[in-house]
């Protein structure tokens, strides 16, 4: 295994999706490692914690070819980190496809023409599944528009690799950490609110956001062109997850498992509501409900061997997230968890179309 304590410093990065949950943590880590950081932002993007960092901002949109080309050309980066994307919680399926597929094509095309040394593309572990623990080769049928868009984007990545562009693809699992107002906040709420007594069946590979972005950096430094790396964490059932959080937060452990048939029925109802009212309601569809009740476990052995990737167990890193949650209070449900520079504006346009 490679030495995980030796990092490359002093290079230049260009980051899309910088203002999202994962992007903010990545930019912070790059700055801490003395990289020169350039990032794409929309005109009205909230920079949040990034305002205090030494980042050169470029106004643009991953769907605007000219703005992306100009930003990458002006930045002259060694590495392009493409994190920008959008999910079903904040966009309709057509927009998800447009941003995640065509936006990726735009970034790759501009990177190829600018002769960028390397692109690191952030996909999802969701399109890898197995009976037991999944690895990179365990391709699975895409479920829902988000996974479909990421699978299609991966095919585009391989087309550009064949054309000579150096691209490494990373597959984060369930990322947990401060600033995540959906997955992380909801799990902490579940483990600290005495009114919530039921937990989901199934489970996930819970990875600290800091371990994940470290893995993204390692992929830039040590990954092999055209390869895929799962950046996972500790495989836990949701019962185990909320138990650990409750213990560390002095909270209230839910004691009732939500029956799987109930969740599956919710998927049918959610789909009907979505079709009737034009709005997205979790779990969105029967297929997504089946995923939500499955044990989606992953192995990061390839990343550990080839990149020197490491991760901590949930108990080792959950404290910082609990402190963040207690400091900020229950997050506004309207806040988008997205590694995207486009989510809020896209959702506003969708709302206008419905009025």
C-alpha positions as CSV (number, residue, x, y, z in Angstrom):
1,X,0.0,0.0,0.0
2,X,1.2,3.5,-0.8
3,X,2.2,6.0,1.8
4,X,-0.9,8.0,2.5
5,X,1.0,10.8,4.3
6,X,2.9,12.1,1.2
7,X,0.8,14.6,-0.8
8,X,1.5,16.5,-3.9
9,X,1.5,20.3,-3.2
10,X,1.7,23.4,-5.3
11,X,-0.3,22.4,-8.3
12,X,-3.2,24.2,-9.9
13,X,-6.8,22.9,-9.7
14,X,-10.0,23.9,-11.5
15,X,-13.1,22.7,-9.6
16,X,-16.7,22.5,-10.8
17,X,-19.4,22.1,-8.2
18,X,-17.2,23.9,-5.7
19,X,-20.1,25.5,-3.8
20,X,-21.8,22.2,-3.0
21,X,-21.3,20.0,0.1
22,X,-18.5,17.9,-1.4
23,X,-17.0,20.7,-3.4
24,X,-16.6,23.0,-0.4
25,X,-14.7,20.3,1.5
26,X,-12.5,19.5,-1.5
27,X,-11.6,23.2,-2.1
28,X,-10.7,23.5,1.6
29,X,-8.4,20.5,1.5
30,X,-6.7,21.7,-1.7
31,X,-6.0,25.1,-0.2
32,X,-4.6,23.5,2.9
33,X,-2.3,21.5,0.7
34,X,-1.0,24.7,-1.0
35,X,-2.7,24.1,-4.4
36,X,-3.7,27.1,-6.5
37,X,-7.5,26.7,-6.7
38,X,-9.7,28.1,-9.4
39,X,-13.4,27.3,-9.3
40,X,-16.6,27.7,-11.4
41,X,-19.6,29.5,-9.8
42,X,-22.9,30.8,-11.0
43,X,-23.6,34.5,-10.6
44,X,-25.8,34.1,-7.6
45,X,-24.0,31.2,-5.9
46,X,-23.6,31.3,-2.2
47,X,-19.9,30.8,-1.5
48,X,-20.5,29.9,2.2
49,X,-17.3,28.9,4.0
50,X,-15.3,29.4,0.8
51,X,-15.5,33.2,1.0
52,X,-12.5,33.2,3.3
53,X,-10.3,31.0,1.2
54,X,-7.9,32.0,-1.5
55,X,-9.9,30.9,-4.5
56,X,-10.0,32.4,-7.9
57,X,-13.6,32.4,-9.0
58,X,-14.9,32.1,-12.6
59,X,-18.5,32.9,-13.4
60,X,-20.1,30.4,-15.6
61,X,-22.3,27.3,-16.0
62,X,-21.4,23.7,-17.0
63,X,-24.0,23.9,-19.7
64,X,-22.4,27.0,-21.2
65,X,-19.6,25.8,-23.4
66,X,-18.0,29.3,-23.8
67,X,-17.9,30.1,-20.1
68,X,-16.3,26.7,-19.2
69,X,-13.7,27.0,-22.0
70,X,-12.8,30.5,-20.9
71,X,-12.5,29.5,-17.3
72,X,-10.4,26.4,-17.9
73,X,-8.2,28.3,-20.4
74,X,-7.6,31.2,-17.9
75,X,-6.9,28.8,-15.1
76,X,-4.4,26.7,-16.9
77,X,-4.9,23.8,-14.4
78,X,-2.9,20.7,-13.9
79,X,-6.1,18.9,-12.7
80,X,-9.8,19.5,-13.4
81,X,-12.0,18.2,-10.6
82,X,-15.5,17.8,-12.1
83,X,-18.0,17.5,-9.2
84,X,-20.9,19.6,-10.6
85,X,-24.0,17.6,-10.7
86,X,-27.6,17.6,-9.6
87,X,-30.0,15.0,-8.1
88,X,-33.7,14.2,-8.1
89,X,-34.2,16.0,-4.8
90,X,-33.7,19.3,-6.6
91,X,-34.5,18.7,-10.3
92,X,-36.7,16.9,-12.7
93,X,-35.3,13.9,-14.6
94,X,-34.7,16.0,-17.8
95,X,-32.7,18.6,-15.9
96,X,-30.7,15.8,-14.1
97,X,-29.8,14.4,-17.5
98,X,-28.9,17.8,-19.0
99,X,-26.6,18.8,-16.1
100,X,-25.0,15.4,-15.3
101,X,-24.5,14.2,-18.9
102,X,-24.2,17.3,-21.1
103,X,-22.4,19.2,-18.4
104,X,-19.8,16.5,-18.1
105,X,-19.4,16.4,-21.9
106,X,-18.8,20.2,-21.9
107,X,-16.1,20.0,-19.2
108,X,-14.4,17.1,-20.8
109,X,-14.4,18.7,-24.2
110,X,-12.9,21.9,-22.8
111,X,-10.3,20.0,-20.9
112,X,-9.2,18.0,-23.9
113,X,-8.9,21.2,-26.0
114,X,-7.0,22.9,-23.2
115,X,-4.6,19.9,-23.0
116,X,-5.3,19.5,-19.2
117,X,-3.0,16.9,-17.6
118,X,-5.8,15.1,-15.7
119,X,-9.5,15.2,-15.0
120,X,-11.0,13.6,-11.9
121,X,-14.7,12.9,-12.5
122,X,-16.9,12.2,-9.5
123,X,-19.6,9.7,-10.3
124,X,-21.6,7.6,-7.8
125,X,-21.2,4.2,-6.2
126,X,-24.9,3.6,-6.8
127,X,-24.5,2.1,-10.2
128,X,-22.3,-0.6,-8.7
129,X,-24.2,-3.3,-6.7
130,X,-23.8,-6.9,-5.7
131,X,-25.2,-9.6,-3.5
132,X,-22.9,-8.7,-0.5
133,X,-20.1,-6.2,-1.0
134,X,-19.8,-4.5,-4.4
135,X,-16.5,-3.6,-6.2
136,X,-15.8,-1.5,-9.2
137,X,-16.5,-4.2,-11.8
138,X,-20.0,-4.9,-10.3
139,X,-21.9,-2.8,-12.8
140,X,-25.6,-2.8,-12.1
141,X,-28.7,-1.5,-14.0
142,X,-29.2,2.2,-13.3
143,X,-32.2,2.9,-11.0
144,X,-33.7,6.3,-11.6
145,X,-32.7,9.3,-13.6
146,X,-29.7,10.2,-11.4
147,X,-28.0,6.8,-11.7
148,X,-28.9,6.7,-15.4
149,X,-27.2,10.1,-15.9
150,X,-24.1,9.1,-14.1
151,X,-23.8,5.8,-16.0
152,X,-24.2,7.7,-19.3
153,X,-21.6,10.3,-18.2
154,X,-19.2,7.4,-17.5
155,X,-19.6,6.2,-21.0
156,X,-18.7,9.7,-22.3
157,X,-15.7,9.7,-20.0
158,X,-14.4,6.5,-21.6
159,X,-14.9,8.0,-25.1
160,X,-12.7,10.9,-24.1
161,X,-10.1,8.6,-22.6
162,X,-10.0,6.8,-26.0
163,X,-9.3,10.2,-27.5
164,X,-6.3,10.8,-25.3
165,X,-7.7,12.7,-22.3
166,X,-6.4,11.4,-18.9
167,X,-9.6,10.9,-16.8
168,X,-9.9,9.1,-13.5
169,X,-13.4,8.3,-12.1
170,X,-14.2,8.1,-8.4
171,X,-17.3,6.6,-6.9
172,X,-18.1,8.0,-3.4
173,X,-20.5,5.9,-1.4
174,X,-22.8,7.6,1.3
175,X,-20.9,10.7,2.3
176,X,-21.4,11.9,5.8
177,X,-20.2,15.2,7.3
178,X,-20.7,18.8,8.4
179,X,-22.6,20.9,6.0
180,X,-24.7,18.1,4.6
181,X,-28.3,19.2,5.2
182,X,-29.9,16.0,3.9
183,X,-28.4,12.6,4.5
184,X,-26.2,13.5,7.5
185,X,-28.6,15.9,9.1
186,X,-31.6,13.5,8.8
187,X,-29.6,10.6,10.3
188,X,-28.6,12.8,13.2
189,X,-32.1,14.0,13.7
190,X,-33.3,10.5,13.6
191,X,-30.9,9.6,16.4
192,X,-31.5,12.7,18.6
193,X,-35.3,13.5,18.3
194,X,-37.3,11.4,20.8
195,X,-40.4,11.8,18.6
196,X,-38.8,9.7,15.9
197,X,-38.9,6.0,16.8
198,X,-38.5,4.1,13.5
199,X,-35.5,3.5,11.3
200,X,-35.2,2.3,7.7
201,X,-34.3,-1.3,6.9
202,X,-31.2,-1.7,4.8
203,X,-27.8,-0.2,5.2
204,X,-25.0,1.9,3.5
205,X,-21.3,2.4,3.3
206,X,-20.8,5.5,5.4
207,X,-17.7,7.6,4.5
208,X,-16.5,10.7,6.2
209,X,-16.5,13.7,3.8
210,X,-12.9,14.4,4.7
211,X,-11.8,10.8,3.9
212,X,-13.8,11.1,0.6
213,X,-12.2,14.3,-0.6
214,X,-8.8,13.0,0.5
215,X,-9.6,10.0,-1.8
216,X,-10.4,12.5,-4.6
217,X,-7.1,14.2,-4.2
218,X,-5.3,10.8,-4.1
219,X,-7.1,9.9,-7.4
220,X,-5.7,13.1,-9.0
221,X,-2.2,12.2,-7.7
222,X,-2.0,8.5,-8.1
223,X,-4.9,7.2,-10.1
224,X,-4.5,5.4,-13.4
225,X,-6.1,7.0,-16.5
226,X,-9.4,5.3,-17.4
227,X,-9.7,3.6,-14.1
228,X,-12.5,3.6,-11.5
229,X,-12.1,3.8,-7.7
230,X,-14.8,3.3,-5.1
231,X,-14.3,5.7,-2.2
232,X,-16.3,4.0,0.6
233,X,-16.3,3.8,4.3
234,X,-17.7,1.6,7.0
235,X,-20.5,-0.8,6.0
236,X,-23.3,-0.5,8.5
237,X,-27.0,-1.2,8.7
238,X,-29.1,1.8,9.4
239,X,-29.9,0.3,12.7
240,X,-26.2,0.4,13.5
241,X,-25.8,3.9,12.1
242,X,-28.5,5.5,14.3
243,X,-27.3,3.5,17.3
244,X,-23.8,4.9,17.0
245,X,-25.0,8.4,16.5
246,X,-27.4,8.2,19.4
247,X,-24.6,6.9,21.7
248,X,-22.2,9.7,20.7
249,X,-24.8,12.4,20.8
250,X,-26.4,11.2,24.0
251,X,-29.6,10.9,21.9
252,X,-32.5,8.5,21.5
253,X,-32.0,5.3,19.6
254,X,-35.0,4.5,17.4
255,X,-36.3,1.1,18.3
256,X,-38.8,0.2,15.6
257,X,-37.7,-1.0,12.2
258,X,-39.9,0.6,9.4
259,X,-41.3,-2.5,7.6
260,X,-40.0,-2.9,4.1
261,X,-43.4,-3.3,2.6
262,X,-44.4,0.1,4.0
263,X,-41.4,1.8,2.3
264,X,-42.1,0.0,-0.9
265,X,-45.7,1.3,-0.7
266,X,-44.4,4.8,-0.1
267,X,-42.5,4.4,-3.4
268,X,-45.7,3.8,-5.3
269,X,-47.5,6.7,-3.6
270,X,-44.5,9.0,-4.2
271,X,-44.5,8.2,-7.9
272,X,-48.2,9.0,-8.1
273,X,-47.8,12.3,-6.3
274,X,-44.9,13.2,-8.6
275,X,-46.9,12.5,-11.7
276,X,-50.0,14.3,-10.5
277,X,-48.5,17.4,-9.0
278,X,-45.2,17.6,-10.8
279,X,-43.1,17.5,-7.6
280,X,-40.5,15.2,-6.3
281,X,-41.3,13.3,-3.1
282,X,-38.8,10.8,-1.6
283,X,-38.4,7.9,-2.3
284,X,-39.6,9.0,-5.8
285,X,-40.5,5.6,-7.2
286,X,-40.9,1.9,-6.3
287,X,-37.4,1.2,-7.7
288,X,-35.8,3.9,-5.5
289,X,-37.8,2.5,-2.5
290,X,-36.3,-0.9,-3.1
291,X,-32.8,0.6,-3.1
292,X,-33.5,2.6,0.1
293,X,-34.3,-0.6,1.9
294,X,-31.3,-2.6,0.6
295,X,-27.9,-3.1,2.2
296,X,-25.7,-1.2,-0.3
297,X,-22.2,-2.2,0.9
298,X,-19.0,-1.6,-0.9
299,X,-15.3,-2.4,-0.9
300,X,-12.6,0.2,-1.3
301,X,-9.8,-2.3,-1.6
302,X,-8.7,-1.1,-5.0
303,X,-8.4,2.5,-3.9
304,X,-6.6,1.4,-0.7
305,X,-4.1,-0.6,-2.8
306,X,-3.5,1.7,-5.7
307,X,-4.1,5.1,-4.1
308,X,-3.2,4.6,-0.5
309,X,-6.8,5.5,0.4
310,X,-7.9,5.1,4.0
311,X,-11.2,5.7,5.9
312,X,-12.3,5.9,9.5
313,X,-15.3,4.2,11.1
314,X,-18.4,6.2,11.8
315,X,-17.7,6.5,15.5
316,X,-14.3,8.0,14.8
317,X,-15.6,11.0,12.8
318,X,-19.3,11.4,13.8
319,X,-18.4,13.9,16.5
320,X,-17.6,16.8,14.1
321,X,-21.0,16.3,12.4
322,X,-22.9,16.2,15.7
323,X,-21.2,19.4,16.8
324,X,-22.1,21.1,13.4
325,X,-25.7,19.9,13.8
326,X,-26.0,21.2,17.3
327,X,-24.4,24.5,16.3
328,X,-26.6,25.1,13.3
329,X,-29.9,23.6,14.5
330,X,-32.3,21.5,12.5
331,X,-31.5,22.5,8.8
332,X,-34.1,24.1,6.6
333,X,-35.7,21.3,4.6
334,X,-35.6,23.6,1.5
335,X,-31.8,23.7,1.5
336,X,-30.4,21.6,-1.3
337,X,-27.7,19.0,-0.7
338,X,-26.0,19.1,-4.0
339,X,-22.5,19.2,-5.4
340,X,-23.9,21.5,-8.0
341,X,-23.6,25.1,-9.0
342,X,-26.9,25.0,-10.7
343,X,-29.4,23.3,-8.4
344,X,-31.2,26.3,-6.9
345,X,-31.7,28.2,-10.2
346,X,-32.9,25.0,-12.0
347,X,-35.4,24.3,-9.3
348,X,-36.7,27.9,-9.4
349,X,-37.3,27.6,-13.1
350,X,-39.2,24.4,-12.6
351,X,-41.4,26.1,-10.0
352,X,-42.1,29.0,-12.4
353,X,-43.2,26.4,-15.1
354,X,-45.7,24.9,-12.7
355,X,-47.3,28.3,-11.8
